[in-house]
Amino acid sequence: MPVTLRSRTFEGRVAGSHLLITGGVHGDEFEPMEAIRGLIRAFDDESNPLVLIQGSVTLVPVVNEAAFVRGHRMADDEKDLARTCPGSADGTITERTAHALSGLIRDADFYIDLHTGGTELSVYPLTGYVLHPNAEILDKQRAMARAFNLPFIWGTSPELKGRSLSVARDAGVPAIYAEYLGSSVCDPVGVEAYVDGCLNVMAHLGMLDRPQPASRIEHVVEDTRPDSGHMQICNPSPTTGYFQPAVSLGQTVKRGELLGTVCDATGNGQAPMHSSQTGVIVVLRTFPRVRKGETVCVIAETEINS
């Protein structure tokens, strides 16, 4: 049975670009869901509705409803939707959801995909994009990321497969993603930042009459290496156990600095983990139980651009 993503589309006063905004690609990422619902409420407000000058926007609060209902990152087929695109019309629930999402992306002129660290991780507020080989598309993505206005901007490998932005890359659709905290909560500050960020991009695209706020951007890093942006392979735990971090989210670390330790459930067999990079902690594990090979943190290297 085909999957139909529940969405709302709002049309501007005149024709123009079509912007797609999605949340809930993973079922345990809540700030995006609430932010997109907030945008829908703003457009539906009878007393003072948000009105587009031109163009249209399609809003999808929860792409992966099967995972959301399960209260988990993934649906019961245990496939990661962000590794399954473009999916299949007659596959498993995640493959069919990926197929439906990919169709929406291909039909868009611009795309924003909102994420968080989910249940087990927290992410420093950032916007990212793939380092697209088409210079015109890459420049549009850079401008969208700056307009969104979160502290960290991260351009990474265009070669990664299976993601929503992989579909956008192949379709020539300028696209960015955003990350804001996580850890199984729905932080109202993150929700507000996401609403503002989406409105900022709409204004940048000429869809809204809205002044651009003062810049909050602290770092811009573009990493051309093949696996850059693949968060799940960074700083893998050497063993299964309890992770105790020695760093904090957003902290700058240097090579050789202690990231944290992993021990067993009783505190024995401590395995220290040291950084092999210099940069900013953009992802940190907040769920203490870690399995062997799972990431404990992600460092965006700041020295590569110096």
N, C-alpha and C positions, 0 to 999 in steps of 0.2 A: 504494500500500500504506500503510495507517495506521501511524503511529509510536506505539509503546508505550514510555513512559519507565520505565526500571528504577528501582524504588523499594522502600522497606521501610516498613511501617506498624506502629506499636506502640500497643497499646491499654492504657488505664489500668484501675485496679481497678473504677472505676465510670464511667458515661458522662459526657461533658462536651464541651468545645469541641475542635474539630479544627484543629490547627496544621499548616501546610505549610511546609517549609523546603527551598529549592532552591539548588543551586550549578551551576556550569558552563553557565550560559546562553550564555556565550562559551567557546570551547574552549581558551583559553589562560589561564584564571584558576584557579590551582591551590590556593591556600589554602582556598577554599570546598569543593573536592572532598575534600581530606584532612580538613577539619573535620567534614564530614557523615559521612564514613566512620568518623571517630573516635566520633561519636555512635552510629552503628550498632553499633560494637564495644562501646560502653558498655552499650547495651541487651542485647546478646547475651552479655555476660560471664557465664559459668556460675557463677563463684564469688561475684560481687557485682554482679548486674545492676542497671542503672538502671531503676527502676520508677516509672511515672506514678501519682500518687494518683488522678487523674481525667482524662478526655479521651483524645485520641489524637494522635499525631504521624506525619506522612508525610515521609520523608526521601528526597530525590532528589540523589545526589552529582553526577551529570553529566547535565544536561538535554540539552545539544547534543553528543551523542556523535559525530555526523558531523564536527563541527568539531574535537573533541578528538582523534579518530583522525588527522585531517589535520594536527594540531599548529598550529592557526590559530584566530583569533578567530571565523571564519565557516566554514560548510561550503562545498562546491565550487560551490554556486549563487551564492556571494558575497553572500548576503543576511544582514543583521544581524538576528539573532533578536530583539534588544531594540528593533527598529523594525518587526517583522513581526507582532506579536500583534494580533488574536487568531488570525491565520493562516487556513489552509484545509485541510479534510480531504483534498482531492485535488490539492493544489498541489505545489510543489517540496519538497525535503527540509526546508528551513527553515520553510516555510509549514506543513507537516504537523507538525513538531516544535512550532511555536508553537500550533497547534490543540490538540495533546495537553496542552501546558503550561497553556493557558487553561482547559481542562476541569478540571484539578486545582485551579487557583486558585478557580474558581467553586464547587467542592465544599468549599472550606475555610471555616473561621470566622475564621482569622487566617493571615497569610502573612509569611514572612521570605525575602528573596532576597539571597544572598550573592555579592559581586563583588570584583574587584580591577582594577588598571589594565592587566592583561594583559601583552602582550609589550613594548609601547612606552611605557607610562606607569606612574607610581607615584602612589598616592592616599593622602593623609593619612587615618588611621583615622577613619571617620565612619559615622554612621547617618543615613538620610534618609527622607523621606516626602513625598507630595504634599499640598498644602494643600486638603484635601478640603472641598467646600462643605457637607457634613453635619457639623455641629459635634460630634456624638457620636462619629462615626468619627474625625474629626480628633483629638479628645482621646485616644481609644484609641491612635492612632498615636503621638502625642507621648509617651504613657506607655510604649509599647513601646520607642521609641527611647531614652528615658532608662534603662529597665531594661537594655537591651543594653549600655550603659555604655562607649561609645567616646568619645574626646576631643571630637569635633565632631558637632553635630547640625544638620541642614540641611533645612528645610522649603522646598519649591519648587513651581513652577507645577503646578496640576492639569490643565493643558490639553494637555500633551505626549501624543502618540499612539504606539501601536505597542509599548509597553513592557509588561513583566509587571505593573507597578504600575498601568498604564492599565486592564488587565483587572480587577484588584482594585478599582480606583476605580469602574468601571462596575457591578461586581457587589456593591458595598457591603461589601467584605471589608477590614477594617483591615489595612494592610500597611506594612512598612518594608523598605528595602534597606540593605545595609552594604557598605563599601569598605575594603580594607586592603592597601596597598602594591601589589605587582605586579612588573613588570620581569622577567618570565620565570622567577621563582624561586618556591619554596614556603617562605616564611619560617615557621619553627616558632612564633615569637612570635605571628604573625598567626593561625596555626592555633589556638593555645591561646586567643587572644582571641575567636575566632569560636565555639569550643566553649563557652567561658564565657558569651559573650553570648547564645547560644541557650538555654543552661540558665537564665540570668537571666530571659529572657522567659518560659520555661515556668513558672518559679516565680512571676513576676508574674501569670500567667494562672491560677494556682492548680493547675497540673499537677504541680508538684514541691514538696517541703518543703525549701527551700534559702534561706538568708539572703541578702539583697541586699548585695553588697560596697560598700565606700566608693566614692563617686562619682569617676569619672575625667573628668567632663565639664568642658571648658574654655570652649566657645563654643556658643551656641544662636542660629542665624540663620534667620529666616523671610523669604523673598524672594517677594513676590507678583507680580513682573513676569512677563509671558507666557512668556518663553524661559528663565526661571531654571531651573537644573538640566540644561539642554541643554549638556553638557560639550563636545561635539564642535564647537561653533561659537565657543568662547571663544578669544581671543587667537590667531587664525589666522596661520600663517607667511606673510610677504609673498612668499616665493620658495621654491623647492626647494633644499635644501642641507644643511648641517651645523649643528645647533643646539647652541650652547654656553650653558648657563644661567648667570645671574648671581645667582640666588636659590635657596633650598632649600625642600624640602617642609615645610609648617607655619609658614613664615616670614610675618610680617606685613609687607605692603608698602603704600606710599602712592602716590597718583597721581603720575605722572611718573617713578617709579623704574624703573631699568633692569631688565628681566626676563631679557634675554639677547641674543645676536646670532646671526644666521644668515649663513653664508658659503658659498661654493662648496667643492668637494672639496679645492681647493688652498689655501684660506684667504683667497681674494680676494673682493672685493665684499661686505664685511661690512654687514649690515642690522640696526641696533640695534632692539630692540623695547622700548617703554616701557609701563608700566602706565597704563591709563585709569581704574583703580579703586583703592580703599583697602580692604584686607581680608586674608584669610589665603590663602596658596597651598595649595589642597587637592588639586590635580593638577599634576604636573610631568612633562614628557617626559624619559625617561631613555634612549630609543633615539635616538642623535644624528641619524640621517638623518631629515629631515622633508620632506614634500612641500608645495608651495604650497597654502595653505588649511587644512592640518592644524593642530590645536591644539598649542601648546607648553606652555600651563599654563592652569589654571582658578583664578580668584580668587573666593572666597566673600566678598561685601562685608559688612563688619561695621558700616559706618556707617548702613545703611538702618534699623537697629533703634534707633539712638541718638536 
